[in-house]
């Protein structure tokens, strides 16, 4: 019984670390909302491009 309790406590203690690892690289992605003034989102290229002036 003591071994099962110890393993359960260890698993619960490690869960936040695994959750963080899943989301660690997702905050660096550029989106349409992060385009600077004078640029627009190009869905094909997946990046911001200069807005054509007309």
Residue frames as a rotation matrix with the C-alpha (Angstrom) as fourth column:
UNK 1
0.568 0.823 0.000 0.00
0.823 -0.568 0.000 0.00
0.000 0.000 -1.000 0.00
UNK 2
0.421 -0.479 -0.770 2.84
0.189 -0.784 0.591 2.39
-0.887 -0.394 -0.240 0.81
UNK 3
-0.648 -0.686 0.332 4.42
0.430 0.031 0.902 1.82
-0.629 0.727 0.275 -2.62
UNK 4
-0.149 0.686 0.712 1.18
0.965 -0.057 0.256 2.64
0.217 0.725 -0.654 -4.43
UNK 5
0.776 0.423 -0.468 0.75
0.558 -0.806 0.197 5.83
-0.294 -0.414 -0.862 -2.41
UNK 6
0.000 -0.878 -0.480 4.33
0.154 -0.474 0.867 6.88
-0.988 -0.074 0.136 -3.14
UNK 7
-0.709 -0.245 0.661 3.93
0.646 0.150 0.748 6.25
-0.282 0.958 0.052 -6.87
UNK 8
0.289 0.887 0.359 0.65
0.935 -0.342 0.093 8.15
0.205 0.309 -0.929 -6.95
UNK 9
0.694 -0.088 -0.715 2.23
0.316 -0.854 0.413 11.12
-0.647 -0.512 -0.565 -5.15
UNK 10
-0.416 -0.909 -0.038 5.18
0.258 -0.158 0.953 11.08
-0.872 0.386 0.301 -7.57
UNK 11
-0.455 0.324 0.830 2.88
0.889 0.117 0.442 11.02
0.046 0.939 -0.341 -10.60
UNK 12
0.660 0.748 -0.069 0.83
0.751 -0.654 0.097 13.94
0.027 -0.115 -0.993 -9.26
UNK 13
0.396 -0.594 -0.700 4.01
0.207 -0.685 0.699 15.89
-0.894 -0.422 -0.148 -8.53
UNK 14
-0.628 -0.733 0.261 5.28
0.374 0.010 0.927 15.46
-0.682 0.680 0.268 -12.11
UNK 15
0.107 0.783 0.613 2.06
0.953 0.095 -0.288 16.41
-0.284 0.615 -0.736 -13.91
UNK 16
0.779 0.206 -0.592 2.62
0.111 -0.975 -0.192 20.22
-0.617 0.084 -0.782 -13.92
UNK 17
-0.206 -0.943 -0.262 6.03
-0.332 -0.185 0.925 19.73
-0.921 0.277 -0.275 -15.51
UNK 18
-0.622 0.047 0.782 4.57
0.629 0.625 0.462 17.62
-0.467 0.779 -0.418 -18.31
UNK 19
0.499 0.861 0.100 1.81
0.792 -0.406 -0.456 20.18
-0.352 0.307 -0.884 -18.90
UNK 20
0.512 -0.396 -0.762 4.37
-0.240 -0.918 0.315 22.97
-0.824 0.022 -0.566 -19.16
UNK 21
-0.563 -0.790 0.242 6.45
-0.027 0.311 0.950 20.97
-0.826 0.528 -0.196 -21.62
UNK 22
-0.134 0.604 0.786 3.42
0.913 0.384 -0.139 20.59
-0.386 0.698 -0.603 -23.90
UNK 23
0.806 0.581 0.114 2.94
0.587 -0.758 -0.285 24.38
-0.079 0.297 -0.952 -24.11
UNK 24
0.194 -0.802 -0.565 6.53
0.516 -0.407 0.754 25.62
-0.834 -0.438 0.335 -23.89
UNK 25
-0.751 -0.633 0.188 7.05
0.470 -0.313 0.826 26.54
-0.464 0.708 0.532 -27.55
UNK 26
-0.104 0.820 0.563 3.62
0.991 0.038 0.128 27.79
0.083 0.571 -0.817 -28.43
UNK 27
0.548 0.357 -0.757 4.03
0.545 -0.838 -0.001 31.37
-0.635 -0.412 -0.654 -27.24
UNK 28
-0.388 -0.788 -0.478 6.53
0.043 -0.533 0.845 32.31
-0.921 0.307 0.241 -29.93
UNK 29
-0.394 0.294 0.871 4.22
0.896 0.334 0.293 31.76
-0.205 0.895 -0.395 -32.89
UNK 30
-0.924 0.078 -0.373 3.27
-0.143 -0.978 0.149 34.83
-0.354 0.191 0.916 -34.85
UNK 31
-0.256 0.910 0.325 -0.39
0.877 0.360 -0.317 35.46
-0.406 0.204 -0.891 -35.57
UNK 32
-0.052 0.336 0.940 -2.43
0.750 -0.609 0.259 38.06
0.660 0.718 -0.220 -37.41
UNK 33
0.883 0.451 -0.130 -2.99
0.409 -0.603 0.685 39.95
0.231 -0.658 -0.717 -34.16
UNK 34
0.452 -0.783 -0.428 0.78
0.477 -0.194 0.857 40.44
-0.754 -0.591 0.286 -33.74
UNK 35
0.102 -0.386 0.917 1.36
0.961 -0.201 -0.192 42.12
0.258 0.900 0.351 -37.14
UNK 36
-0.539 -0.386 -0.749 2.89
0.581 -0.814 0.001 45.57
-0.610 -0.434 0.662 -36.86
UNK 37
0.428 0.673 -0.603 1.26
0.036 -0.679 -0.733 48.68
-0.903 0.292 -0.315 -38.29
UNK 38
0.136 -0.318 -0.938 1.58
-0.905 -0.425 0.013 48.80
-0.403 0.847 -0.346 -42.06
UNK 39
-0.869 -0.380 -0.319 1.57
-0.475 0.822 0.315 45.02
0.142 0.425 -0.894 -42.43
UNK 40
0.281 0.955 0.095 -1.16
-0.960 0.279 0.026 42.45
-0.002 -0.099 0.995 -42.87
UNK 41
-0.124 -0.246 0.961 -1.33
-0.439 0.883 0.169 38.72
-0.890 -0.401 -0.217 -42.30
UNK 42
-0.087 0.034 -0.996 -0.62
-0.960 0.265 0.093 36.50
0.267 0.964 0.010 -45.32
UNK 43
0.533 0.408 0.741 -2.21
-0.670 0.739 0.075 33.12
-0.517 -0.536 0.667 -44.65
UNK 44
0.942 -0.205 -0.266 -0.34
-0.067 0.661 -0.748 31.45
0.329 0.722 0.608 -47.52
UNK 45
0.064 -0.995 0.081 3.09
-0.184 -0.091 -0.979 32.51
0.981 0.048 -0.189 -46.27
UNK 46
0.525 0.219 -0.822 2.09
0.696 0.444 0.564 32.30
0.489 -0.869 0.081 -42.61
UNK 47
-0.416 -0.697 -0.584 3.69
0.878 -0.475 -0.059 35.63
-0.236 -0.538 0.809 -41.79
UNK 48
0.496 0.504 -0.707 3.09
0.329 -0.863 -0.384 39.38
-0.803 -0.042 -0.594 -41.85
UNK 49
-0.260 -0.529 0.808 3.75
0.964 -0.102 0.244 41.15
-0.047 0.842 0.537 -45.16
UNK 50
-0.889 -0.105 -0.446 3.84
0.112 -0.994 0.009 44.82
-0.444 -0.042 0.895 -46.13
UNK 51
0.147 0.988 0.055 0.42
0.544 -0.034 -0.838 46.24
-0.826 0.154 -0.542 -46.89
UNK 52
-0.493 -0.324 0.807 0.31
0.868 -0.247 0.431 47.40
0.060 0.913 0.403 -50.51
UNK 53
-0.374 0.350 -0.859 -0.44
0.183 -0.880 -0.438 51.10
-0.909 -0.321 0.265 -50.81
UNK 54
-0.388 0.297 0.873 -2.84
0.921 0.164 0.353 52.17
-0.039 0.941 -0.337 -53.52
